[in-house]
Amino acid sequence: MSDGLDDEDSPRSLLSHAGLLLRPLEQLDAISFYARCVILALLTLWSWNLFACDYRDGEIGASFMHNILLPIHEAGHVLFIPLGEFMTILGGSLLQLALPWGIAIAFIRINRDNFGAAIGLWWGSISLIDLAPYIYDALDPQLILLGGRTGEDGPHDWIYLLERLGQLHNAQRWGGYTHTCGGLLMLIALAWALAVLRRQQRHNAARNRPHVQP
């Protein structure tokens, strides 16, 4: 008699699926392992600098990461043109988030590389942090946009989007929420990457342990 809970939805099964996200690579040489450790350490330091940027004045716009995300954002506008005006405007922010998270999913499904997936999640979290000033700015435009003008003088994605959603008066609140969510997701991504590396270390040690013949 069924208790109404499918095996695949049982707590044990869910924990098993979650455990798959921590599974290390079957083979990873020492140089690659320590390179990943260095990468994680550098990303952790960089993360603090990016999160510490004041989202109220768009300080992150001067960062190297913003220069990476900006072309992706602009490509999103072009990509979503066939879906109409609203999606064309939203498409910039949407692709900026979807691309790194899509890469994270690909690392899991194709490469079975959870560390790479965690870095993809981290990238997406920084994309959220990068979007926060743009959202915050919609209520009282001060940021200088690509055309060399503020949103009062030209197109501003989030003025348009929040007006359409009836939320322009809450723009600064939504900007703050976005910054906070990005920071929390960033911590989750870094913790995930660290957990995978620790499992990788134990896995490598077990593989390299000499077998004692009985």
HELIX and SHEET records of a PDB file:
HELIX    1   1 ASP A    7  ASP A    9  5                                   3    
HELIX    2   2 PRO A   11  LEU A   20  1                                  10    
HELIX    3   3 ALA A   30  ALA A   52  1                                  23    
HELIX    4   4 GLU A   59  ALA A   62  5                                   4    
HELIX    5   5 PHE A   64  LEU A   79  1                                  16    
HELIX    6   6 ILE A   81  LEU A   83  5                                   3    
HELIX    7   7 GLU A   85  ALA A  106  1                                  22    
HELIX    8   8 PHE A  107  ASN A  111  3                                   5    
HELIX    9   9 ASN A  114  TYR A  136  1                                  23    
HELIX   10  10 ASP A  157  ARG A  164  1                                   8    
HELIX   11  11 LEU A  168  ASN A  170  5                                   3    
HELIX   12  12 ALA A  171  ASN A  208  1                                  38    
END                                                                             
